[in-house]
Amino acid sequence: MEERERRKSASPAPRALEKELTFDQVVTLRDLERFGWELKFVRRPPFQPPIPVIFDPDRKHYAVIKEDGSLDEAESLNIR
């Protein structure tokens, strides 16, 4: 009998998430990736633009890339 893996992947690939970002957000992300930052997920609040959340290499700090490409490390997100 053939066994199939029934679990789904936990999150989409980071490059797939980038399709939801603005040009300015992608430029900022590319700059930060050179320093080890990584796009982890994109929040999609109803009736609002997507919110990309990135983590530092040590995974101790996170930041949000705003629509204009600016970085907001003081954003208060409830991360579970």
C-alpha positions in Angstrom: 0.0 0.0 0.0 1.2 3.4 -0.8 1.3 5.9 2.0 0.7 9.5 1.3 1.9 12.4 3.3 -1.2 14.1 4.6 0.4 17.0 6.3 0.5 20.3 4.5 3.5 22.6 4.5 3.4 25.0 7.4 3.9 28.2 5.3 4.3 29.1 1.7 7.7 29.7 0.3 9.0 33.3 1.0 9.2 34.1 -2.7 5.6 33.2 -3.1 4.7 35.6 -0.3 6.5 38.4 -2.1 3.9 38.5 -4.7 1.7 40.4 -2.3 4.3 43.1 -1.6 4.7 46.4 -3.2 7.8 47.2 -5.2 9.2 49.4 -2.4 8.6 46.6 0.1 10.5 44.1 -2.0 13.4 46.5 -2.4 13.6 46.9 1.4 13.3 43.2 1.9 16.2 42.5 -0.5 18.4 45.0 1.3 17.6 43.4 4.7 18.1 39.8 3.4 21.8 40.7 2.9 22.0 41.1 6.6 20.2 37.8 7.4 16.7 39.1 7.9 14.0 36.8 6.6 10.3 37.2 5.5 8.4 34.9 7.7 4.7 35.6 7.0 2.3 38.2 5.6 -0.6 39.3 7.7 -3.8 40.0 5.7 -6.1 42.1 7.8 -9.6 42.6 6.2 -9.9 45.7 4.1 -6.3 46.7 4.7 -3.1 46.2 2.8 -1.0 43.1 3.6 1.6 43.5 6.4 4.9 41.7 5.7 6.6 40.6 8.9 10.4 39.9 8.9 12.6 38.4 11.6 16.3 39.0 12.3 18.9 36.2 12.0 18.7 35.4 15.7 14.9 35.3 15.6 14.7 37.5 18.6 13.4 40.7 16.9 10.8 41.3 14.2 9.8 44.2 12.1 7.2 45.2 9.6 7.9 46.7 6.2 5.3 49.4 5.5 3.8 50.0 2.1 6.3 52.8 1.3 9.2 50.4 2.0 10.1 52.0 5.4 10.9 49.6 8.3 8.9 49.7 11.5 10.5 47.9 14.4 8.1 49.4 16.9 5.0 47.9 15.3 3.0 46.1 18.0 1.8 42.8 16.6 0.4 40.0 18.6 2.6 37.1 17.5 1.5 33.7 18.8 
